[in-house]
Amino acid sequence: MNASKRTPVIAGNWKMNLLPAGAKALVEELIPLTKDAKCKVVLCVPYIDLPTVLAAASGTNLKIGAQNCHWAASGAFTGEVSAAMLKDIGVEYVIVGHSERRSLFGDTSETVAQRARAALDAGLTVILCVGEVLQERRQNITLEVVRQQTKIALADVSAEELRRVIIAYEPVWAIGTGLTATAEQANEVNRAIRDLLAELYSQDIAESVIIQYGGSMNAANAAELLAQPDVDGGLIGGASLKAADFAAIVRAG
């Protein structure tokens, strides 16, 4: 990461884990472990945990995010949650386009763009996930796939709004598998994303955007990944559920 240009962001994605009591306990454990963090720390938690976690993290450096939002402000969308609803209860961040939403729940680059648009309109900061599947990696089309996903998602995003977008490169083959891109692979893709941002906006703007790595980042490999010049933090899955492991990644950031 280039700390002189960008403040790294370490975000935990709890996925579908922890009831409110367990969520509160984890936040209370994390507070003293992360209070002196030099990076920004975000916890993206299940909807049911949001009120509890927001209350537990109040007055601390921990920022709270959701794991998805719908593109509509309201309407007949049973089971969905709007960006405005999240903003109203105090949420600041939201993940859109996570590979699990794309592969399991039908999200496309177009719907991801709609979700990002709705989140930005509501005043949230977006963590935009992009990444290739294993077959695309083997076909050597990773950069084309990631560039296309990013370009579609940002098609309606202004340079000013891009200040509230964090991009998370997460190779799908490394999500929950224990496999991890090498530090060099992660940096290569992050650099390609930054080069695309320079094409779409400007070099100065591109250099200001936070580009994370997600994909089995853990306490053991975080320092090596975060030492790369274009890896500005991490979107952490399983390790974010373990206070000591997540705190170690935060310290590396």
Accessible surface in RSA format (square Angstrom, percent):
REM  Atomic radii and reference values for relative SASA: ProtOr
REM  Chains: A
REM  Algorithm: Lee & Richards
REM  Probe-radius: 1.40
REM  Slices: 20
REM RES _ NUM      All-atoms   Total-Side   Main-Chain    Non-polar    All polar
REM                ABS   REL    ABS   REL    ABS   REL    ABS   REL    ABS   REL
RES MET A   1    46.67  24.2  25.43  16.8  21.24  50.6  22.94  19.5  23.73  31.4
RES ASN A   2    48.15  33.2  43.52  42.1   4.62  11.1   9.11  21.9  39.04  37.7
RES ALA A   3    77.90  71.6  53.08  81.9  24.82  56.5  53.34  75.1  24.56  65.1
RES SER A   4   106.67  90.1  59.47  79.4  47.20 108.7  59.00 125.6  47.67  66.8
RES LYS A   5   116.03  56.6  85.54  52.5  30.50  72.6  58.24  52.4  57.79  61.6
RES ARG A   6    10.07   4.2   2.95   1.5   7.12  16.9   6.66   9.1   3.40   2.1
RES THR A   7    66.45  47.3  58.41  59.2   8.04  19.2  23.32  31.3  43.13  65.2
RES PRO A   8     7.89   5.8   7.70   7.0   0.20   0.7   7.89   6.5   0.00   0.0
RES VAL A   9     3.25   2.1   3.25   2.9   0.00   0.0   3.25   2.8   0.00   0.0
RES ILE A  10     0.00   0.0   0.00   0.0   0.00   0.0   0.00   0.0   0.00   0.0
RES ALA A  11     0.00   0.0   0.00   0.0   0.00   0.0   0.00   0.0   0.00   0.0
RES GLY A  12     0.00   0.0   0.00   N/A   0.00   0.0   0.00   0.0   0.00   0.0
RES ASN A  13     7.87   5.4   7.24   7.0   0.63   1.5   0.99   2.4   6.88   6.7
RES TRP A  14     0.32   0.1   0.00   0.0   0.32   0.7   0.18   0.1   0.14   0.2
RES LYS A  15    49.75  24.3  46.19  28.3   3.55   8.5  37.53  33.8  12.22  13.0
RES MET A  16   181.90  94.2 160.07 105.9  21.83  52.0 121.05 102.9  60.85  80.6
RES ASN A  17    63.34  43.7  55.17  53.3   8.18  19.7  11.21  27.0  52.13  50.4
RES LEU A  18    65.23  36.3  44.20  31.6  21.03  52.9  49.90  35.0  15.33  41.3
RES LEU A  19   141.11  78.6 137.48  98.4   3.63   9.1 137.48  96.6   3.63   9.8
RES PRO A  20    44.96  32.8  44.95  41.0   0.01   0.0  44.96  37.1   0.00   0.0
RES ALA A  21    82.06  75.5  66.56 102.7  15.50  35.3  74.14 104.4   7.92  21.0
RES GLY A  22    29.22  36.0   0.00   N/A  29.22  36.0  23.60  64.8   5.62  12.6
RES ALA A  23     0.00   0.0   0.00   0.0   0.00   0.0   0.00   0.0   0.00   0.0
RES LYS A  24    95.13  46.4  95.13  58.4   0.00   0.0  62.51  56.3  32.62  34.7
RES ALA A  25    57.59  53.0  50.04  77.2   7.55  17.2  53.06  74.7   4.53  12.0
RES LEU A  26    13.63   7.6  10.94   7.8   2.69   6.8  13.17   9.3   0.46   1.2
RES VAL A  27     0.00   0.0   0.00   0.0   0.00   0.0   0.00   0.0   0.00   0.0
RES GLU A  28    84.20  48.3  72.21  54.6  11.99  28.5  30.23  58.5  53.97  44.1
RES GLU A  29    98.13  56.3  89.67  67.8   8.46  20.1  33.17  64.2  64.96  53.0
RES LEU A  30     0.00   0.0   0.00   0.0   0.00   0.0   0.00   0.0   0.00   0.0
RES ILE A  31    42.49  24.2  42.49  31.7   0.00   0.0  42.49  30.6   0.00   0.0
RES PRO A  32    78.72  57.4  64.20  58.5  14.52  52.8  64.93  53.6  13.80  85.7
RES LEU A  33    77.20  43.0  60.01  42.9  17.20  43.2  63.20  44.4  14.00  37.7
RES THR A  34     1.37   1.0   0.00   0.0   1.37   3.3   1.37   1.8   0.00   0.0
RES LYS A  35   124.50  60.7 103.75  63.7  20.74  49.4  70.57  63.5  53.92  57.4
RES ASP A  36   115.91  81.2  89.98  89.6  25.92  61.3  43.47 102.3  72.44  72.2
RES ALA A  37    31.17  28.7   0.00   0.0  31.17  70.9   8.01  11.3  23.16  61.4
RES LYS A  38   190.96  93.2 161.90  99.3  29.06  69.2 111.54 100.4  79.42  84.6
RES CYS A  39     8.28   6.3   0.00   0.0   8.28  19.5   0.95   2.4   7.33   7.9
RES LYS A  40   107.34  52.4 101.92  62.5   5.43  12.9  54.15  48.7  53.19  56.7
RES VAL A  41     0.70   0.5   0.00   0.0   0.70   1.7   0.00   0.0   0.70   1.9
RES VAL A  42     0.00   0.0   0.00   0.0   0.00   0.0   0.00   0.0   0.00   0.0
RES LEU A  43     0.00   0.0   0.00   0.0   0.00   0.0   0.00   0.0   0.00   0.0
RES CYS A  44     0.00   0.0   0.00   0.0   0.00   0.0   0.00   0.0   0.00   0.0
RES VAL A  45     0.09   0.1   0.00   0.0   0.09   0.2   0.00   0.0   0.09   0.2
RES PRO A  46    20.07  14.6  15.15  13.8   4.92  17.9  20.07  16.6   0.00   0.0
RES TYR A  47    83.39  38.9  72.52  41.3  10.86  28.3  70.18  52.7  13.21  16.3
RES ILE A  48   122.64  69.8 110.26  82.1  12.38  29.8 115.08  82.9   7.55  20.5
RES ASP A  49     0.00   0.0   0.00   0.0   0.00   0.0   0.00   0.0   0.00   0.0
RES LEU A  50     2.70   1.5   2.70   1.9   0.00   0.0   2.70   1.9   0.00   0.0
RES PRO A  51    82.69  60.3  72.16  65.8  10.53  38.3  76.81  63.4   5.88  36.5
RES THR A  52    37.84  26.9  29.85  30.3   7.98  19.0  17.22  23.1  20.61  31.2
RES VAL A  53     0.00   0.0   0.00   0.0   0.00   0.0   0.00   0.0   0.00   0.0
RES LEU A  54    34.30  19.1  27.16  19.4   7.14  18.0  27.52  19.3   6.78  18.2
RES ALA A  55    75.10  69.1  51.14  78.9  23.96  54.5  60.38  85.0  14.73  39.0
RES ALA A  56    22.00  20.2   0.33   0.5  21.67  49.3  11.60  16.3  10.40  27.5
RES ALA A  57     4.61   4.2   1.88   2.9   2.73   6.2   2.43   3.4   2.18   5.8
RES SER A  58    86.24  72.9  59.08  78.9  27.16  62.6  31.09  66.2  55.16  77.3
RES GLY A  59    87.62 108.1   0.00   N/A  87.62 108.1  42.81 117.5  44.80 100.3
RES THR A  60    41.48  29.5  15.71  15.9  25.77  61.4  25.04  33.6  16.44  24.9
RES ASN A  61    53.92  37.2  37.28  36.0  16.64  40.1  40.58  97.7  13.34  12.9
RES LEU A  62     7.37   4.1   0.00   0.0   7.37  18.5   0.00   0.0   7.37  19.8
RES LYS A  63    77.89  38.0  76.91  47.2   0.97   2.3  32.99  29.7  44.90  47.8
RES ILE A  64     5.91   3.4   4.41   3.3   1.50   3.6   4.41   3.2   1.50   4.1
RES GLY A  65     0.00   0.0   0.00   N/A   0.00   0.0   0.00   0.0   0.00   0.0
RES ALA A  66     0.00   0.0   0.00   0.0   0.00   0.0   0.00   0.0   0.00   0.0
RES GLN A  67    39.28  22.0  36.60  26.7   2.69   6.4  17.42  37.1  21.86  16.6
RES ASN A  68     8.54   5.9   8.54   8.3   0.00   0.0   5.56  13.4   2.98   2.9
RES CYS A  69     0.05   0.0   0.00   0.0   0.05   0.1   0.05   0.1   0.00   0.0
RES HIS A  70    10.92   6.0  10.90   7.6   0.02   0.0   5.17   5.3   5.74   6.7
RES TRP A  71    88.72  35.6  72.70  35.2  16.03  37.6  58.43  31.2  30.30  49.2
RES ALA A  72    22.76  20.9  13.56  20.9   9.19  20.9  20.49  28.9   2.27   6.0
RES ALA A  73    81.87  75.3  60.90  94.0  20.97  47.7  66.53  93.7  15.34  40.6
RES SER A  74    87.87  74.3  67.72  90.4  20.15  46.4  40.97  87.2  46.90  65.7
RES GLY A  75    61.12  75.4   0.00   N/A  61.12  75.4  30.34  83.3  30.78  68.9
RES ALA A  76   105.24  96.8  67.66 104.4  37.58  85.5  79.19 111.5  26.05  69.0
RES PHE A  77    86.33  43.2  71.89  44.5  14.44  37.6  78.27  47.5   8.06  23.1
RES THR A  78   144.90 103.1 110.01 111.5  34.90  83.2  84.23 113.1  60.67  91.7
RES GLY A  79    75.29  92.9   0.00   N/A  75.29  92.9  40.44 111.0  34.85  78.1
RES GLU A  80    69.69  40.0  49.41  37.4  20.27  48.3  11.14  21.5  58.55  47.8
RES VAL A  81    31.50  20.7  30.89  28.0   0.60   1.4  31.41  27.3   0.09   0.2
RES SER A  82     6.30   5.3   4.35   5.8   1.95   4.5   3.84   8.2   2.46   3.4
RES ALA A  83     3.47   3.2   2.53   3.9   0.93   2.1   2.53   3.6   0.93   2.5
RES ALA A  84    54.57  50.2  47.49  73.3   7.08  16.1  49.14  69.2   5.43  14.4
RES MET A  85   107.22  55.5 100.56  66.6   6.66  15.9  94.73  80.5  12.49  16.6
RES LEU A  86     2.80   1.6   2.72   1.9   0.08   0.2   2.80   2.0   0.00   0.0
RES LYS A  87    94.00  45.9  85.23  52.3   8.76  20.9  49.97  45.0  44.02  46.9
RES ASP A  88   125.30  87.8  93.55  93.1  31.75  75.1  23.13  54.4 102.17 101.9
RES ILE A  89    84.51  48.1  60.56  45.1  23.95  57.7  68.53  49.3  15.98  43.4
RES GLY A  90    39.24  48.4   0.00   N/A  39.24  48.4  30.25  83.0   8.99  20.1
RES VAL A  91     1.14   0.8   0.00   0.0   1.14   2.8   0.00   0.0   1.14   3.1
RES GLU A  92    74.59  42.8  71.97  54.4   2.62   6.2  23.83  46.1  50.77  41.4
RES TYR A  93    17.79   8.3  17.79  10.1   0.00   0.0   2.26   1.7  15.53  19.1
RES VAL A  94     0.00   0.0   0.00   0.0   0.00   0.0   0.00   0.0   0.00   0.0
RES ILE A  95     1.02   0.6   1.02   0.8   0.00   0.0   1.02   0.7   0.00   0.0
RES VAL A  96     0.62   0.4   0.00   0.0   0.62   1.5   0.62   0.5   0.00   0.0
RES GLY A  97     0.61   0.8   0.00   N/A   0.61   0.8   0.00   0.0   0.61   1.4
RES HIS A  98    10.55   5.8  10.49   7.3   0.07   0.2   5.47   5.6   5.09   5.9
RES SER A  99     6.04   5.1   4.61   6.1   1.43   3.3   3.89   8.3   2.15   3.0
RES GLU A 100    53.48  30.7  53.35  40.4   0.13   0.3  24.31  47.0  29.17  23.8
RES ARG A 101    62.38  26.2  62.38  31.8   0.00   0.0  14.43  19.7  47.95  29.1
RES ARG A 102    43.25  18.2  31.16  15.9  12.09  28.8  25.67  35.1  17.58  10.7
RES SER A 103    83.07  70.2  44.01  58.7  39.05  90.0  44.26  94.3  38.81  54.4
RES LEU A 104   126.29  70.3  95.84  68.6  30.46  76.6  99.08  69.6  27.22  73.2
RES PHE A 105   125.12  62.6  92.85  57.5  32.27  84.0 101.23  61.4  23.90  68.4
RES GLY A 106    56.36  69.5   0.00   N/A  56.36  69.5  37.38 102.6  18.98  42.5
RES ASP A 107    11.23   7.9   1.76   1.8   9.47  22.4   2.67   6.3   8.56   8.5
RES THR A 108    64.42  45.8  58.63  59.4   5.80  13.8  61.71  82.9   2.71   4.1
RES SER A 109    19.73  16.7  15.10  20.2   4.63  10.7   4.98  10.6  14.75  20.7
RES GLU A 110   102.35  58.8  99.36  75.2   2.99   7.1  60.23 116.5  42.12  34.4
RES THR A 111    27.74  19.7  27.74  28.1   0.00   0.0  27.74  37.3   0.00   0.0
RES VAL A 112     0.19   0.1   0.19   0.2   0.00   0.0   0.19   0.2   0.00   0.0
RES ALA A 113    22.60  20.8  19.00  29.3   3.60   8.2  19.34  27.2   3.26   8.6
RES GLN A 114    85.52  47.8  79.94  58.4   5.58  13.3  29.11  62.0  56.40  42.8
RES ARG A 115    16.59   7.0  16.59   8.5   0.00   0.0   0.00   0.0  16.59  10.1
RES ALA A 116     2.87   2.6   2.87   4.4   0.00   0.0   2.87   4.0   0.00   0.0
RES ARG A 117    49.05  20.6  48.73  24.8   0.32   0.8  38.68  52.9  10.37   6.3
RES ALA A 118    17.30  15.9   9.28  14.3   8.02  18.3  14.64  20.6   2.67   7.1
RES ALA A 119     0.00   0.0   0.00   0.0   0.00   0.0   0.00   0.0   0.00   0.0
RES LEU A 120     3.60   2.0   0.03   0.0   3.58   9.0   0.03   0.0   3.58   9.6
RES ASP A 121   102.99  72.1  65.52  65.2  37.47  88.6  31.55  74.3  71.44  71.2
RES ALA A 122    24.95  22.9   4.61   7.1  20.33  46.3  16.89  23.8   8.05  21.3
RES GLY A 123    31.53  38.9   0.00   N/A  31.53  38.9  20.11  55.2  11.42  25.6
RES LEU A 124     0.00   0.0   0.00   0.0   0.00   0.0   0.00   0.0   0.00   0.0
RES THR A 125    25.69  18.3  25.59  25.9   0.09   0.2   6.61   8.9  19.08  28.8
RES VAL A 126     0.39   0.3   0.39   0.4   0.00   0.0   0.39   0.3   0.00   0.0
RES ILE A 127     0.00   0.0   0.00   0.0   0.00   0.0   0.00   0.0   0.00   0.0
RES LEU A 128     0.90   0.5   0.90   0.6   0.00   0.0   0.90   0.6   0.00   0.0
RES CYS A 129     0.00   0.0   0.00   0.0   0.00   0.0   0.00   0.0   0.00   0.0
RES VAL A 130     1.52   1.0   0.00   0.0   1.52   3.7   1.52   1.3   0.00   0.0
RES GLY A 131     7.38   9.1   0.00   N/A   7.38   9.1   0.35   1.0   7.03  15.7
RES GLU A 132     0.03   0.0   0.00   0.0   0.03   0.1   0.03   0.1   0.00   0.0
RES VAL A 133    66.93  44.0  66.82  60.5   0.11   0.3  66.93  58.2   0.00   0.0
RES LEU A 134    67.94  37.8  65.42  46.8   2.52   6.3  65.42  45.9   2.52   6.8
RES GLN A 135   117.09  65.5 112.88  82.5   4.21  10.0  33.12  70.5  83.97  63.7
RES GLU A 136    44.04  25.3  44.04  33.3   0.00   0.0   7.60  14.7  36.44  29.8
RES ARG A 137    51.87  21.8  43.93  22.4   7.94  18.9  25.11  34.3  26.76  16.2
RES ARG A 138   185.65  77.9 148.63  75.8  37.02  88.1  57.44  78.5 128.21  77.7
RES GLN A 139    97.77  54.7  74.24  54.3  23.53  56.0  36.46  77.6  61.31  46.5
RES ASN A 140   129.05  89.0 116.05 112.1  13.00  31.3  24.44  58.8 104.61 101.1
RES ILE A 141    59.83  34.0  59.83  44.6   0.00   0.0  59.83  43.1   0.00   0.0
RES THR A 142     9.12   6.5   7.97   8.1   1.16   2.8   7.54  10.1   1.59   2.4
RES LEU A 143    62.31  34.7  61.16  43.8   1.16   2.9  61.37  43.1   0.94   2.5
RES GLU A 144   105.09  60.3  97.44  73.7   7.66  18.2  61.58 119.1  43.51  35.5
RES VAL A 145    20.50  13.5  18.35  16.6   2.16   5.2  20.50  17.8   0.00   0.0
RES VAL A 146     1.08   0.7   1.08   1.0   0.00   0.0   1.08   0.9   0.00   0.0
RES ARG A 147    74.72  31.4  74.59  38.0   0.13   0.3  23.53  32.2  51.19  31.0
RES GLN A 148   113.89  63.7 108.64  79.4   5.25  12.5  25.09  53.4  88.80  67.3
RES GLN A 149    23.81  13.3  23.32  17.0   0.49   1.2   4.82  10.3  18.99  14.4
RES THR A 150     0.00   0.0   0.00   0.0   0.00   0.0   0.00   0.0   0.00   0.0
RES LYS A 151   109.17  53.3 107.12  65.7   2.05   4.9  55.63  50.1  53.55  57.0
RES ILE A 152    47.98  27.3  44.26  33.0   3.72   9.0  46.66  33.6   1.32   3.6
RES ALA A 153     2.87   2.6   0.54   0.8   2.34   5.3   0.54   0.8   2.34   6.2
RES LEU A 154     6.97   3.9   1.78   1.3   5.18  13.0   2.07   1.5   4.90  13.2
RES ALA A 155    88.08  81.0  45.74  70.6  42.35  96.3  55.70  78.4  32.39  85.8
RES ASP A 156   100.69  70.5  89.28  88.9  11.41  27.0  34.54  81.3  66.15  66.0
RES VAL A 157    11.62   7.6   2.62   2.4   9.00  21.7   3.36   2.9   8.26  22.4
RES SER A 158    54.15  45.8  43.58  58.2  10.57  24.3  48.91 104.1   5.24   7.3
RES ALA A 159    40.79  37.5  33.20  51.2   7.59  17.3  33.52  47.2   7.26  19.2
RES GLU A 160   119.13  68.4 111.77  84.6   7.35  17.5  59.49 115.1  59.64  48.7
RES GLU A 161    37.41  21.5  36.34  27.5   1.07   2.6  12.69  24.5  24.72  20.2
RES LEU A 162     1.97   1.1   0.66   0.5   1.31   3.3   0.80   0.6   1.16   3.1
RES ARG A 163   184.91  77.6 145.71  74.3  39.19  93.3  52.28  71.4 132.63  80.4
RES ARG A 164    73.69  30.9  73.63  37.5   0.05   0.1  38.52  52.6  35.17  21.3
RES VAL A 165     5.85   3.8   1.65   1.5   4.20  10.1   1.67   1.5   4.18  11.3
RES ILE A 166    10.41   5.9  10.41   7.8   0.00   0.0  10.41   7.5   0.00   0.0
RES ILE A 167     0.00   0.0   0.00   0.0   0.00   0.0   0.00   0.0   0.00   0.0
RES ALA A 168     0.00   0.0   0.00   0.0   0.00   0.0   0.00   0.0   0.00   0.0
RES TYR A 169     0.00   0.0   0.00   0.0   0.00   0.0   0.00   0.0   0.00   0.0
RES GLU A 170     3.60   2.1   3.50   2.6   0.10   0.2   0.48   0.9   3.12   2.6
RES PRO A 171     0.00   0.0   0.00   0.0   0.00   0.0   0.00   0.0   0.00   0.0
RES VAL A 172    41.10  27.0  36.04  32.6   5.06  12.2  36.04  31.3   5.06  13.7
RES TRP A 173    32.89  13.2  22.46  10.9  10.43  24.5  32.14  17.1   0.74   1.2
RES ALA A 174     0.00   0.0   0.00   0.0   0.00   0.0   0.00   0.0   0.00   0.0
RES ILE A 175    27.40  15.6  13.37  10.0  14.02  33.8  14.21  10.2  13.18  35.8
RES GLY A 176    74.58  92.0   0.00   N/A  74.58  92.0  35.78  98.2  38.80  86.9
RES THR A 177    77.89  55.4  42.01  42.6  35.89  85.5  50.56  67.9  27.34  41.3
RES GLY A 178    63.88  78.8   0.00   N/A  63.88  78.8  34.79  95.5  29.09  65.1
RES LEU A 179   101.41  56.5  99.05  70.9   2.36   5.9 101.41  71.2   0.00   0.0
RES THR A 180    41.16  29.3  18.15  18.4  23.00  54.8  14.20  19.1  26.95  40.7
RES ALA A 181     2.70   2.5   0.00   0.0   2.70   6.1   0.00   0.0   2.70   7.2
RES THR A 182    72.06  51.3  63.97  64.9   8.09  19.3  69.01  92.7   3.05   4.6
RES ALA A 183     4.03   3.7   0.32   0.5   3.72   8.5   0.32   0.4   3.72   9.8
RES GLU A 184   114.25  65.6 107.43  81.3   6.82  16.2  66.11 127.9  48.14  39.3
RES GLN A 185    57.47  32.1  56.19  41.1   1.28   3.0  15.43  32.8  42.04  31.9
RES ALA A 186     0.00   0.0   0.00   0.0   0.00   0.0   0.00   0.0   0.00   0.0
RES ASN A 187    22.84  15.7  22.84  22.1   0.00   0.0   1.25   3.0  21.59  20.9
RES GLU A 188    93.06  53.4  84.01  63.6   9.05  21.5  35.35  68.4  57.71  47.1
RES VAL A 189     0.71   0.5   0.71   0.6   0.00   0.0   0.71   0.6   0.00   0.0
RES ASN A 190     0.00   0.0   0.00   0.0   0.00   0.0   0.00   0.0   0.00   0.0
RES ARG A 191    76.75  32.2  76.75  39.1   0.00   0.0  42.63  58.3  34.12  20.7
RES ALA A 192    14.04  12.9   9.62  14.9   4.42  10.0  13.78  19.4   0.26   0.7
RES ILE A 193     0.41   0.2   0.41   0.3   0.00   0.0   0.41   0.3   0.00   0.0
RES ARG A 194     0.00   0.0   0.00   0.0   0.00   0.0   0.00   0.0   0.00   0.0
RES ASP A 195    60.83  42.6  58.52  58.2   2.31   5.5  19.82  46.6  41.01  40.9
RES LEU A 196     0.47   0.3   0.47   0.3   0.00   0.0   0.47   0.3   0.00   0.0
RES LEU A 197     0.00   0.0   0.00   0.0   0.00   0.0   0.00   0.0   0.00   0.0
RES ALA A 198    23.43  21.5  11.95  18.4  11.47  26.1  12.32  17.4  11.11  29.4
RES GLU A 199   115.57  66.4  76.71  58.0  38.87  92.5  47.81  92.5  67.76  55.3
RES LEU A 200    66.72  37.2  35.79  25.6  30.93  77.8  38.91  27.3  27.81  74.8
RES TYR A 201    49.92  23.3  16.80   9.6  33.12  86.2  20.94  15.7  28.98  35.7
RES SER A 202    42.68  36.1  37.55  50.1   5.13  11.8  39.14  83.4   3.54   5.0
RES GLN A 203    90.21  50.4  84.25  61.6   5.96  14.2  56.10 119.4  34.11  25.9
RES ASP A 204   119.94  84.0 109.69 109.2  10.25  24.2  31.78  74.8  88.16  87.9
RES ILE A 205    48.67  27.7  46.63  34.7   2.04   4.9  48.66  35.0   0.01   0.0
RES ALA A 206     0.00   0.0   0.00   0.0   0.00   0.0   0.00   0.0   0.00   0.0
RES GLU A 207    28.64  16.4  28.41  21.5   0.24   0.6  13.90  26.9  14.74  12.0
RES SER A 208    63.84  53.9  46.56  62.1  17.28  39.8  35.97  76.6  27.87  39.1
RES VAL A 209     6.66   4.4   2.70   2.4   3.96   9.5   6.66   5.8   0.00   0.0
RES ILE A 210    22.18  12.6  20.99  15.6   1.19   2.9  20.99  15.1   1.19   3.2
RES ILE A 211     0.00   0.0   0.00   0.0   0.00   0.0   0.00   0.0   0.00   0.0
RES GLN A 212     0.00   0.0   0.00   0.0   0.00   0.0   0.00   0.0   0.00   0.0
RES TYR A 213     0.00   0.0   0.00   0.0   0.00   0.0   0.00   0.0   0.00   0.0
RES GLY A 214     0.92   1.1   0.00   N/A   0.92   1.1   0.92   2.5   0.00   0.0
RES GLY A 215     3.10   3.8   0.00   N/A   3.10   3.8   0.45   1.2   2.65   5.9
RES SER A 216    31.24  26.4   8.82  11.8  22.42  51.6  20.29  43.2  10.95  15.3
RES MET A 217     4.68   2.4   0.00   0.0   4.68  11.1   0.00   0.0   4.68   6.2
RES ASN A 218    56.93  39.3  56.93  55.0   0.00   0.0  22.30  53.7  34.63  33.5
RES ALA A 219    45.99  42.3  23.28  35.9  22.71  51.7  23.61  33.2  22.38  59.3
RES ALA A 220   101.76  93.6  59.49  91.8  42.27  96.2  70.53  99.3  31.23  82.7
RES ASN A 221    30.37  20.9  28.10  27.2   2.27   5.5  23.52  56.6   6.84   6.6
RES ALA A 222     0.79   0.7   0.79   1.2   0.00   0.0   0.79   1.1   0.00   0.0
RES ALA A 223    66.04  60.7  58.66  90.5   7.39  16.8  60.57  85.3   5.48  14.5
RES GLU A 224   107.18  61.5  97.87  74.0   9.31  22.2  39.84  77.1  67.33  55.0
RES LEU A 225     3.52   2.0   3.52   2.5   0.00   0.0   3.52   2.5   0.00   0.0
RES LEU A 226     1.37   0.8   1.01   0.7   0.35   0.9   1.10   0.8   0.26   0.7
RES ALA A 227    76.42  70.3  43.95  67.8  32.47  73.9  54.23  76.4  22.19  58.8
RES GLN A 228    33.28  18.6  33.08  24.2   0.19   0.5   0.19   0.4  33.08  25.1
RES PRO A 229    76.01  55.4  72.90  66.5   3.11  11.3  75.00  61.9   1.01   6.3
RES ASP A 230     5.52   3.9   5.52   5.5   0.00   0.0   0.01   0.0   5.51   5.5
RES VAL A 231     0.00   0.0   0.00   0.0   0.00   0.0   0.00   0.0   0.00   0.0
RES ASP A 232     0.40   0.3   0.40   0.4   0.00   0.0   0.37   0.9   0.03   0.0
RES GLY A 233     0.00   0.0   0.00   N/A   0.00   0.0   0.00   0.0   0.00   0.0
RES GLY A 234     0.00   0.0   0.00   N/A   0.00   0.0   0.00   0.0   0.00   0.0
RES LEU A 235     8.38   4.7   3.31   2.4   5.07  12.8   3.31   2.3   5.07  13.7
RES ILE A 236     0.73   0.4   0.07   0.1   0.66   1.6   0.73   0.5   0.00   0.0
RES GLY A 237    18.49  22.8   0.00   N/A  18.49  22.8   9.11  25.0   9.38  21.0
RES GLY A 238    53.41  65.9   0.00   N/A  53.41  65.9  36.22  99.4  17.19  38.5
RES ALA A 239    14.52  13.3   5.50   8.5   9.02  20.5   8.31  11.7   6.21  16.4
RES SER A 240     0.00   0.0   0.00   0.0   0.00   0.0   0.00   0.0   0.00   0.0
RES LEU A 241    53.42  29.8  35.21  25.2  18.21  45.8  35.21  24.7  18.21  49.0
RES LYS A 242   129.53  63.2 124.21  76.2   5.32  12.7  74.93  67.4  54.61  58.2
RES ALA A 243     6.47   6.0   0.76   1.2   5.72  13.0   0.76   1.1   5.72  15.1
RES ALA A 244    70.55  64.9  63.09  97.4   7.45  17.0  65.72  92.5   4.83  12.8
RES ASP A 245    49.62  34.8  49.23  49.0   0.39   0.9   1.51   3.6  48.10  48.0
RES PHE A 246     0.00   0.0   0.00   0.0   0.00   0.0   0.00   0.0   0.00   0.0
RES ALA A 247     0.74   0.7   0.74   1.1   0.00   0.0   0.74   1.0   0.00   0.0
RES ALA A 248    26.59  24.5  19.82  30.6   6.78  15.4  20.25  28.5   6.35  16.8
RES ILE A 249     0.00   0.0   0.00   0.0   0.00   0.0   0.00   0.0   0.00   0.0
RES VAL A 250     3.13   2.1   1.50   1.4   1.63   3.9   1.50   1.3   1.63   4.4
RES ARG A 251   164.13  68.9 130.16  66.4  33.97  80.9  72.88  99.6  91.25  55.3
RES ALA A 252    35.41  32.6   7.49  11.6  27.91  63.5  19.57  27.6  15.84  42.0
RES GLY A 253    15.39  19.0   0.00   N/A  15.39  19.0   8.84  24.3   6.55  14.7
END  Absolute sums over single chains surface
CHAIN  1 A    10918.8       8421.4       2497.4       6350.7       4568.1
END  Absolute sums over all chains
TOTAL         10918.8       8421.4       2497.4       6350.7       4568.1
